[in-house]
Amino acid sequence: MSEAYDRGRLVELFGEDPEALAEVEREFLDTAREATREIEGTEDPAAIARAAHRLKGASGMIGAVALHQIAEAVEQAARAHDLTTVRRMHDVFRHEVQRVASQAGLTIE
């Protein structure tokens, strides 16, 4: 299985300081946790689209290609008011967030 995100991309953006990289990873996962809670906690398509969009951007920044694609699909489904698709993608979404966390050596609550 491929890497969940491209740590080399983080090194290019933030340098090789392990503490700085760990902080970026923690901030990303905080964003992911918050977006996941927002998506799970509402039936409002606009709120879901905003949360997915935020996660899509954060995923793109760290090179989490699969999560970026999933977040984009959730965002598009929410913008189309297709909550059935949003909910159907929930497990895939959470699994990919967990893969990123595991690669970073962090846990998702």
C-alpha positions in Angstrom: 0.0 0.0 0.0 1.3 3.5 -0.8 2.1 6.1 1.8 -0.9 8.0 3.2 1.0 11.3 2.7 4.3 12.6 1.4 6.5 13.5 4.3 9.2 14.6 1.8 6.8 17.4 0.7 6.7 18.6 4.3 10.5 18.6 4.5 10.5 20.7 1.3 8.0 23.2 2.8 9.2 23.3 6.4 12.7 22.0 6.5 14.1 19.0 8.3 13.6 20.1 11.9 11.7 17.1 13.5 9.9 19.3 16.0 8.6 21.6 13.2 7.5 18.6 11.1 5.7 17.0 14.1 3.9 20.3 14.8 2.7 20.5 11.2 1.5 16.9 11.3 -0.3 17.5 14.6 -1.9 20.7 13.2 -3.0 18.7 10.1 -4.6 16.0 12.3 -6.3 18.6 14.4 -7.8 20.0 11.2 -8.8 16.5 10.1 -10.4 15.7 13.5 -12.4 19.0 13.5 -13.5 18.5 9.9 -14.6 14.9 10.6 -16.6 15.9 13.6 -18.3 18.7 11.7 -19.2 16.4 8.8 -20.5 13.7 11.2 -22.4 16.2 13.3 -24.6 17.9 10.8 -27.0 17.4 8.0 -26.3 20.9 6.6 -24.7 20.4 3.1 -23.1 23.9 3.2 -21.3 23.1 6.5 -20.2 19.7 5.2 -18.9 21.2 2.0 -16.9 23.8 4.0 -15.4 21.2 6.3 -14.5 18.9 3.4 -13.0 21.9 1.5 -10.8 22.8 4.5 -9.6 19.2 4.8 -9.0 19.0 1.0 -6.7 22.0 1.2 -4.8 20.7 4.2 -4.5 17.2 2.6 -3.1 18.8 -0.6 -0.5 20.7 1.4 0.9 17.6 3.0 0.6 15.4 -0.1 -2.1 13.1 1.2 -3.4 12.4 -2.3 -6.0 9.8 -1.4 -7.5 11.9 1.4 -7.5 15.0 -0.8 -9.5 13.0 -3.4 -11.9 11.7 -0.8 -12.4 15.2 0.7 -13.0 16.6 -2.8 -15.6 13.9 -3.5 -17.4 14.6 -0.1 -17.3 18.3 -0.9 -18.8 17.8 -4.3 -21.5 15.5 -3.0 -22.4 18.0 -0.3 -22.6 20.9 -2.8 -25.0 18.7 -4.8 -27.0 18.1 -1.6 -26.3 14.4 -1.9 -26.1 13.5 1.8 -26.5 9.8 0.9 -23.2 9.8 -0.8 -21.6 11.9 1.9 -22.7 9.3 4.5 -21.7 6.4 2.3 -18.2 7.8 2.1 -17.9 8.2 5.8 -16.0 5.0 6.5 -13.6 5.5 3.6 -13.0 9.1 4.8 -12.3 8.1 8.4 -10.1 5.2 7.3 -7.9 7.5 5.3 -7.6 10.0 8.1 -6.5 7.1 10.3 -3.9 6.1 7.7 -2.4 9.6 7.7 -2.4 9.6 11.6 -0.7 6.2 11.7 2.0 7.2 9.3 2.7 10.3 11.4 2.8 8.2 14.6 -0.3 9.9 16.0 -3.7 8.6 17.0 -7.2 9.8 16.1 -9.8 9.9 18.8 
